[in-house]
Amino acid sequence: MSIETANAPSANWSYPTAIRFGCGRIAELVDACRAAGIARPLLVTDRALSALPITALALDVLERGGLGRALFDGVEPNPTEANMHAGLEVYRAGGHDGVVAFGGGSALDLGKMIALMVDQPVSVWDLEDIGDWWTRANADTIAPIIAVPTTAGTGSEVGRAGVLTDSATHRKKIIFHPKLMPAVTICDPELTVGMPAAITAGTGMDALAHCLEAYCSPHYHPMSQGIALEGMRLVFENLPRAHATPDDLDARAQMMAAAAMGAVAFQKGLGAIHALSHPVGAVYNTHHGTTNAVVMPMVLDFNRPAIEDRMARAAAYLGIGGGFDGFRAAVMDLRQAFDIPPTLGALGVDAARLDALTAMALEDPSCGGNPVALTAENTRALFESCL
């Protein structure tokens, strides 16, 4: 690419996995595969992305390096087990020995699921992130994963889990195993330049939601607390720049860092933002980050009694005046700048389904990290405030 890269940061990190961060680092994809022991990779992405030059670029790099040109692009925006099984058929038929998960959160998550389920004695639903269910898996058969994010929001490139939607129940489930952490992650900000403005905004607000909810979680994890706070700063300072000037590679790079930081931070917990958005996304197929942005101010209001002092400290660090109210106003400014829909009703959510959505939210593991305990009554009332 010919975009100016002089001001964009570049670094190698070893936390929480091997990360090659910087412009042009996609050129190192073959070396990353070899470092992970992959000789016949399957690149997993979605159909829209597969038609773009950045995917052709990644495939060219693999082909020139003698690793083939294999592609599975059957990833849907909220991937299901049917997408996973289709990917597994391609993986097995091609005799592949590893996955290059390439794209946004959906592609990264489904790539992980394919790598996980190549040869397991149990169903993927038996590996949901509940207790020690992950020990049911045969860890020796999990294929190595290279993660290449092309958005800056989900942070799945540095996570040990993936989200999969049960097509029968329309419930999103978090599937966990320690070996789902990618062996190598390539964060190349140049790959994010072509994102549509709405996706830049939605994925960026997802990164903010991860950092915000981790920061507000009542669980004790001071390392994640610090990462969450700095991640919020990067979003507030760089997301408007990345949205307004798509080829600002410094802003793009800072947002990629913020996205990874959010995923590391939410080891401390998530909360009602995600507990509400997961069922909405599963039932209505809405964009996850955008849905998070829609409910964010209402959840802030709901949690205010428990987080007001904490958010005042965060606002001071972020250079936002007015404590809790100032922070909330800054969130509203971002929503307005990015044309985020004002309510769940604007996303098509029907009040007649609130009972079912409430039940799904209470089953979501995110609700356990909310600073105000979620009940059937207050969760339904929270949904109503979001409509």
C-alpha positions, 0 to 999 in steps of 0.5 A, spaced: 500 500 500 502 507 498 499 510 504 504 514 509 506 509 514 512 513 518 507 515 524 504 508 525 507 504 531 511 498 529 513 492 535 513 485 537 510 483 543 510 476 547 503 478 551 498 475 551 501 471 545 506 472 540 504 479 536 507 482 530 504 489 530 505 494 525 504 496 518 506 491 512 507 485 517 502 481 513 508 480 509 510 475 515 504 471 514 508 465 511 514 466 517 508 466 522 505 459 519 512 456 519 513 458 527 506 455 528 508 449 525 503 450 519 505 447 512 498 447 509 494 453 512 486 454 510 485 461 510 478 462 514 474 469 512 467 471 510 464 472 503 464 480 503 472 480 505 474 474 500 472 479 494 477 485 497 484 486 495 487 485 502 484 477 502 488 476 495 494 479 498 494 474 504 493 469 499 498 471 495 503 471 500 501 464 502 502 462 495 509 465 494 511 462 500 509 455 498 503 454 503 498 454 498 492 458 496 486 455 500 480 459 502 474 458 506 469 464 506 463 461 509 463 465 515 456 469 517 456 475 521 453 471 527 456 464 525 453 458 527 455 451 528 452 450 520 458 455 518 463 451 522 461 444 520 462 447 512 468 449 514 470 443 517 469 439 511 473 444 507 479 443 512 479 436 512 478 435 504 484 439 503 488 436 508 490 442 512 494 442 518 492 449 521 488 455 520 489 463 518 483 466 521 482 473 517 477 478 518 473 481 523 470 478 530 466 473 526 471 470 522 476 470 527 471 466 532 469 461 526 476 460 525 478 458 532 472 453 532 474 450 526 481 449 529 478 446 535 473 441 532 477 438 527 477 431 531 474 432 538 470 426 541 464 431 544 460 436 541 462 444 540 456 445 545 460 441 550 465 446 550 461 452 552 465 456 557 462 453 563 466 451 569 471 446 567 467 444 561 474 445 556 477 439 559 472 435 555 476 437 549 482 433 546 487 438 546 492 434 542 487 435 536 486 442 536 490 445 530 494 451 530 491 458 529 494 464 526 490 470 527 490 476 522 484 481 524 482 486 519 477 490 524 479 493 531 474 491 536 473 484 538 480 483 540 479 475 538 486 475 536 488 475 543 483 471 546 482 464 548 475 463 546 470 464 540 462 466 540 458 461 536 450 462 535 446 455 536 442 456 530 436 451 533 435 456 539 438 462 537 443 463 543 450 465 542 455 461 546 462 462 548 466 456 547 473 456 551 479 452 551 486 455 552 489 452 546 484 457 542 489 463 543 492 464 537 500 462 536 501 468 532 497 474 531 499 479 526 496 486 527 497 490 520 493 497 521 493 497 513 488 492 513 483 496 516 483 502 512 478 499 507 473 498 512 466 502 511 465 508 516 459 504 519 464 498 521 470 502 523 465 505 528 461 499 530 468 495 531 471 501 535 465 502 540 465 494 541 473 495 543 470 501 548 465 496 551 470 491 552 474 496 556 468 499 560 465 493 562 472 490 564 473 497 568 466 497 571 466 489 573 466 488 581 471 482 580 478 483 583 484 483 577 488 490 578 492 488 571 486 488 567 483 494 570 489 498 568 489 495 561 482 497 561 483 504 563 488 505 558 484 502 552 478 507 553 483 512 553 486 510 546 479 509 543 476 516 545 482 519 542 483 515 536 476 512 534 474 519 531 480 520 527 480 513 524 472 514 522 473 521 520 480 520 516 480 512 514 487 513 512 490 515 518 494 509 520 497 512 526 489 512 529 488 505 525 494 502 529 492 505 536 485 502 535 488 495 533 492 496 540 485 498 544 481 492 541 487 487 543 487 491 550 479 490 551 480 483 550 485 482 555 482 486 560 475 483 560 478 477 563 476 481 569 469 480 566 463 483 562 457 486 564 450 488 562 452 491 555 454 484 552 448 480 556 443 484 552 447 485 546 448 477 545 441 475 545 439 481 540 445 479 535 443 472 535 435 473 534 436 479 530 442 478 526 445 485 528 452 488 528 455 486 535 459 492 536 453 497 534 448 493 538 453 495 544 453 502 542 446 502 542 445 500 549 451 503 552 448 509 555 442 506 558 447 500 562 451 506 564 445 509 567 442 502 570 449 501 573 450 508 576 449 507 583 455 502 583 460 505 579 459 513 579 465 514 583 469 509 579 467 512 573 469 519 576 476 517 577 476 514 570 473 521 567 479 524 570 484 520 567 481 520 560 481 528 561 473 528 561 470 533 566 464 532 569 465 525 572 460 520 571 455 525 567 461 527 563 463 520 561 456 519 559 456 525 555 462 523 551 459 516 550 453 520 547 458 525 543 461 518 540 454 515 538 452 522 535 458 522 531 458 515 528 450 515 527 449 510 532 441 508 532 438 511 538 435 505 541 434 497 540 427 499 537 431 502 531 435 496 530 428 492 529 427 489 536 420 488 538 417 489 545 413 482 544 420 478 544 422 482 551 421 476 555 425 471 551 431 476 550 431 477 558 431 470 559 437 469 554 440 475 557 440 472 564 443 465 561 449 469 558 455 469 562 457 476 561 451 478 566 455 475 572 460 481 571 455 486 572 456 491 578 449 491 579 446 484 580 441 482 574 435 479 575 429 477 571 425 484 573 431 489 572 433 486 566 427 486 563 426 493 565 433 495 562 431 492 555 425 496 556 429 503 557 433 501 551 427 500 546 
